[in-house]
Amino acid sequence: MKRYILAITGASGVLVGFRVLEELTKNFDVTLIVSEASLKVIRLETNFEFKDFEDFKNQFYTQNLKIYHESQIDAPPASGSYKTDGMFIVPCSIKTLSKIAYGFADNLITRTADVAIKENRRLIIAPREMPLSAIHLENMLKLAKLGVVITPLTLSFYHKPKTIEDLINFVVGKILDCMGIENDLYKRWGQ
């Protein structure tokens, strides 16, 4: 079975990250890494209630899902010998994006992204920021030149969305497309 890593950082848009998680766990082994800031955003943007990371982790347990906190720098995903088929960071904070661009692997998320780059594994990051400064764009360009796929959480309307879920599914479908994962989450152009 294929294995993917998903990191959720402290940017708005955690619902998109959770939808990616939902789709991935249907067919694959998944390693989820959450940042401390993401736990705060999850509380703000969702109805999930949890006391701390351990409580959060226990609520999401399934057999094909392993969950780590960003502080667990010695966890298996920090090593190149931990085989995966790719990594997603959804949503990706600008802070995390900047650290990855400069090789500042100070936590499990940035170290795992660094491993993906050095091992030539697919890395997809979904920044959620607006407007973008020249610094943000330069960091994205630097990563794109290294083969990182940049998938901003950008809405589309040609599929005539009727709900927030339709908007989220479009973005998630596009993100999964970039990893080569088949999905029918949105109406494709010309369908």
CORKA-V746850 format. One record per helix or strand of 3 or more residues. SS is the DSSP state (H for helix, E for strand). FROM is the first residue (numbers start at 1). TO is the last residue. Records with the same first field share a line. If there is no record, write none. Layout:
SS: FROM-TO  FROM-TO
//
This chain:
E: 3-8  29-34  65-69  87-92  123-127
H: 14-27  36-45  53-59  76-78  94-101  108-118  134-145  164-178
//
